[in-house]
Structures are given as C-alpha cells and as structure tokens.
C-alpha cells in the first residue's frame, strides 16, 4: 500500500527523481484531432488545448519541436494538498539556472526540463533529496 506524504521535508526526502526515456514537446493542438496524437498529457486552457507529445510524434504531426524536454518523475506519493514539493524542486532547478515545467498527476509529480540539461537537472534533484534526508 502506498504511503501518501504531505510535509515538504517528507515529500522532498522521498521524491527519488527518475529520468524517463524519451523527449517531449509542449504543443497547441489547434484544430487537430488531438486525441489521435496519443498525448502524454493535455490541458484545456482558454486559448485551446495544450498537449505534451513525444517529440517524434509531434514532428510527424507537423508540430514544432524546437524546445525538446526531458521528463523526470518524482517517485513519491505526494498528497494533492501537500505543500512545498513544487517550490523546493523549482527553487533547486532555478538556482542551477535550469528551466522547469511541473505537471502534477494523481500519483506523482513530473518535471519537464530542457533535454540538453536533463543529467544536470537530475543531479540537482538528487542533491536536493539528499539534503532533506540528512538529520
């Protein structure tokens, strides 16, 4: 059974960041049948539907792939009402000069970072985790 954590220190200490395979891009669906594109994620905004697609699928569909992103999954079951995980992650990456886009799902949070800086971002997040586990 999964243990859901709410406290910032507990969430950061348990996040165990994992770099996932693949390269992704954020796209505006426009008038395309976006469901057929099999997005990793979608979000309906006032301006239209935003998608996160695998880069090759996006390229094949005619989308720009100028900003390739890597995905790092935070493998902690953070509560939806937990406070501090996103702030800690974004701050650690900002201090390293790495842009990030956070996507929170029901079970885990996912961090999208520029693909060329993925290893550096993973190292920064592992250092953050280690700092939270020191008594």
Secondary structure, DSSP 8 states (H G I E B T S, - for coil): ----B-SHHHHHHT--EEE-SS-EEEEE-TTS-GGGG--SEEEEETTEEEEEEEHHHHHHTT---SS-EEEEEE-S-B-TT--SHHHHHHHHHHHTT--EEEEE-SS-EEEEEEGGGHHHHHHHHHHHHHHHH--
